[in-house]
Amino acid sequence: MQHTSSNTHIRRSQQRGHADHGWLKSWHTFSFASYYDPAFMGFRSLRVINQDIVAPGGGFPTHPHRDMEIFSYVLQGEMAHKDSMGNERTLRPGDVQLMSAGTGITHSEFNPSSENPLHLLQIWIQPAQRGLTPSYSDWESRRDAAKSLLISPDGREDSAVIHQDAYVYRVKLAAGESLSHEVAPGRGAWFQLISGQAQLGDATLNPGDAFATEASGALTITANEAIEGLLFDLK
């Protein structure tokens, strides 16, 4: 990770862990599965950001989770979700699903297309407490604002609900546009760039790059070209 100051860091795309399973190509921002780096175990409550490309017809068979807030953000293609709580849903680009695994759930995720790959981000956030009752919520891509709240602790602005003091925003800016996000004292922000090129101070980010800061004050994101990304505001 590149250090731009004592409390600001850049995580470059090419520094991430990578796994190629044939049907699945995955890039790991933090230690995950066989990729282990003790320097990159997470950021505050943010534990996993995996960028996954799933081949047509491929997917993750039914498997268990517990005591983790797990969400998927679909970038391209479709994802068919089914879980032990009875939820069945097909997510499309821009859609978010959020599961609180709590005391334990099982779920499966598949690419239902026989022709097109599925491209998504899979993200884990540690809950504020263990042993929660499992739950499910989602957010449909129905707004095109520069900064849209996807996930929050209280469901404000029709966001999906997470059991952690964490806010997740989708950022979409046209070339030349900027936005500022206020990082409160004692909190941290992680910006994961999905597409385009962004400028954060002296740092230029390309797809797959991330910018992290624990400095309070305004965090300004400028689009050198049209961008999409996720902004995490974490206790």
Secondary structure as GFF3:
##gff-version 3
##sequence-region A 1 235
A	DSSP	beta_strand	2	5	.	.	.	ID=ss1
A	DSSP	beta_strand	8	11	.	.	.	ID=ss2
A	DSSP	three_ten_helix	13	15	.	.	.	ID=ss3
A	DSSP	beta_strand	17	20	.	.	.	ID=ss4
A	DSSP	beta_strand	24	28	.	.	.	ID=ss5
A	DSSP	beta_strand	46	54	.	.	.	ID=ss6
A	DSSP	beta_strand	59	65	.	.	.	ID=ss7
A	DSSP	beta_strand	69	76	.	.	.	ID=ss8
A	DSSP	beta_strand	79	83	.	.	.	ID=ss9
A	DSSP	beta_strand	88	91	.	.	.	ID=ss10
A	DSSP	beta_strand	96	100	.	.	.	ID=ss11
A	DSSP	beta_strand	105	110	.	.	.	ID=ss12
A	DSSP	beta_strand	118	125	.	.	.	ID=ss13
A	DSSP	beta_strand	135	139	.	.	.	ID=ss14
A	DSSP	beta_strand	147	152	.	.	.	ID=ss15
A	DSSP	three_ten_helix	156	158	.	.	.	ID=ss16
A	DSSP	beta_strand	160	161	.	.	.	ID=ss17
A	DSSP	beta_strand	166	173	.	.	.	ID=ss18
A	DSSP	beta_strand	178	183	.	.	.	ID=ss19
A	DSSP	beta_strand	188	195	.	.	.	ID=ss20
A	DSSP	beta_strand	198	200	.	.	.	ID=ss21
A	DSSP	beta_strand	203	205	.	.	.	ID=ss22
A	DSSP	beta_strand	210	213	.	.	.	ID=ss23
A	DSSP	beta_strand	217	223	.	.	.	ID=ss24
A	DSSP	beta_strand	227	234	.	.	.	ID=ss25
###
